[in-house]
Amino acid sequence: MPELNLPPAAPSPSTCFLVADDLTGACDAAVHFAARGLRASVPLSPSAPPETAVLAVSTESRALTPPQIRARIRAGFQEYGQIWCP
């Protein structure tokens, strides 16, 4: 993999919650934050979150209908939000 010569990200107390429609998308989004020096995580299930600045989750919703997608996103925020953002 070629080295990215990006300046390091400025430290920030804020966090980022990424929502993707599949695991590949969650990883593809999180890697850009990690390349800038931020700790990024892509959990496979809701659990005690790691010390991380960026949390990317997959809703596994690519083949679903729009109402089903909205329900998955809402459920994801409820599951991860209660654990990660008390």
N, C-alpha and C positions, 0 to 999 in steps of 0.2 A: 504494500500500500504506500503510495507517495506521501511524504511528509507534508503536512499542512503548516504553512508559516503564518499562522494567525496570531494576533496579539492576545494575551490572556484576557479572559473576561474579568471585569471589575467585580470584586466581592460585593455581594448584596444580601440583605436579610430576606429578600423576597424569594418565592418559590414559583415553579412553573409546573402546571398539570397539563399534560398532553393527552389527547384522546385520539386513537387511531381505529380504523375499521378492521385491522388484522395485526398479528404479531409483527410481521415484517414492517409494516408501516410505523408501528410504535418504535421499533429499533432504528429504522431509518431516520425518524425525527429526533430521537434521543442522541444519536451519535454526533449530531452537529453541536449540541451543547457540550458533550464530553470533549470534543475536539477543541473547544475553547477553554477547557480547564474546569468546567463545572461537573460535579458528581451527578451522574444521571443513572436512573434505575428503570428497568422494565420488569415489574413483577409478573409472575405467571398466575397468581391468585392473591386476593386481598389477605394481608397478614400484617404483622408489625412492620412498619416501613423502615427501610434503612435510613441512615443519615444521608440525605440526598437533597440537592437543590432542584432537581428535575425528575418528575415522576411521569413516565409514559405508559399508558395502559391501552390494551386492545379490547374492543367491544365485540370482536369476532362477528361483525355485522354486515360484511360486504354483500352477502346474498339476501339480506332481509328487506322488507318493505319499509318505506319511510316511517310509518307509525311504530314498527318494531325497532327500528334504529333509534328513534327518540326514546323509547322505553329502555333500551340497553344503555344509552348514554346517561339517562336519569339514574338508572340502577348503579351504574359505575360511579357516578358522583356520590351517591348515597353510601355505597360500600367503602370507597377509598377516602371520601371526605371525612367520614366519622373517625377513621383510623389516622389519616395523615394530616388532617387540618382540624384538630379538635377545637 
